[in-house]
Amino acid sequence: WRAQIDTLKLLALLDQRPGPWTLQLTQPLSLTARTAPSLLVETSAGQATVAGPQPGQATLRWQPVRYAQTAQGAMQLRTQGELQGLPTAWADAFMADGEQALQRLGLGGNLILDGQWDVDAGETLRARASLRRVDGDLRVLAGELPPTTVVQSSGQGTAEGAPKAAASAPGTPAGVRQAEVQIDAEGDAVRARVRWDSERAGRVQAEGSTRLARADGGWLWPADAPLAATARAQLPDVGVWSALAPPGWRVKGTLQADVALSGTRTAPRWSGTLGADQMAVRSLLDGVDLRDGRLRATLQGDRLEITEFRVNGGQGSR
C-alpha cells in the first residue's frame, strides 16, 4: 500500500509529567509498504519540528528511510538525518521523586545540542552518530563563585527609568567550550569518543572500542566482547561539583585522572592513576574541616591502591 501525509500534528502527554510534547510535519511525507514476499517499508525524505513543555524547538530532518525484514527474521535498515536545536532543559520535564532531572544531577542551564546519524545495518554494519554542543551553557548548582546582580537602566533620568536589579540564575556557569559524543561502527567494530572542555568544570577526553556479533538477524553485544578504552580528566576546581556531594558537604581541590579499560564486557579490568591536590572537605553540621589534602592512587584490575594520602585538620574538626 501507499500513503501520502500532507499535514500531521501529534500531541503527547506523559503520565503525571509536564506536557504536551508536539511533533509537526513541515513538509509532505510519503510511505510505501509491502508484506510479501518479505516486509519492506520505505518513506520519503522529511522534516518535522518538535516542541516540549520547556522553552525551545528542535528541528528533525531525515533522508529516505528503508526497512526490510526477511521471513527468517533478518533485518536491514537504512536511515540518515540530523537533529538541530535540542535544548537540554527539556530533561527537566522528566521528574524523579518530585525533582527535575537536571537538578537531580546538580545541573541547570540552557545548553543547545545538534545531532546527526547515518546508519546502514544489514549483513554488515556501518553507522555513525554524534551529539555536540552548539550554543548555551550549563550551570553547576554549587561552587564558590559569589552570586552576581545584573543592573539594567533606561530612560531620561525620570523615576520610570530608575535602574532595576535582577539576580542572575543560581549556580556556577561551567563555561562550556566543547561537549561532544560520537559513535562509529564498521563491520563488527564499534568505537566511541567523548570530548568535554569547559572553563570551570574541567576537561575530559575519552575513547573506547568494542565488538558486536551478528545473531538472529540482528546485532548484539556479546558477554565476551573485548573492551579497550582510555580516559583523561582534569578538574581544576572540584568545588564546582559540590552539588554532587551529600547535603551540607563542600569539597574543593583539583583532580587528575589517567585511566585505561581492558578485558571483556563481563570482566572489565581498570588500570591507571588518580591524583588530587589542595583537597578540602567541610561539613559544619558533622564537624568536619579537612584542608591541604593530597592523594595519589593507582587502579589495578578491580582494586584501587592508595599510594599517598595526607590531609590537615582545620579548626573545629572532630
Salt bridges, closest charged atoms under 4 A:
GLU42 OE2 - ARG66 NE 3.48
GLU82 OE2 - ARG61 NH1 3.38
ASP97 OD2 - ARG104 NH2 3.40
GLU99 OE1 - ARG104 NH1 3.88
ASP118 OD1 - ARG78 NH1 2.75
ASP118 OD2 - ARG126 NH1 3.65
GLU123 OE2 - ARG214 NH2 3.30
GLU180 OE2 - ARG193 NH2 3.58
ASP184 OD1 - ARG128 NE 2.42
ASP188 OD1 - ARG211 NH1 2.57
ASP197 OD1 - ARG177 NH2 3.21
GLU199 OE2 - ARG200 NH2 3.86
GLU207 OE2 - ARG195 NH2 2.93
ASP258 OD2 - ARG232 NE 3.65
ASP277 OD1 - ARG294 NH1 3.18
ASP277 OD1 - ARG296 NH2 3.18
ASP289 OD2 - ARG291 NH2 2.92
GLU308 OE2 - ARG294 NE 2.80
GLU308 OE2 - ARG310 NH1 2.80
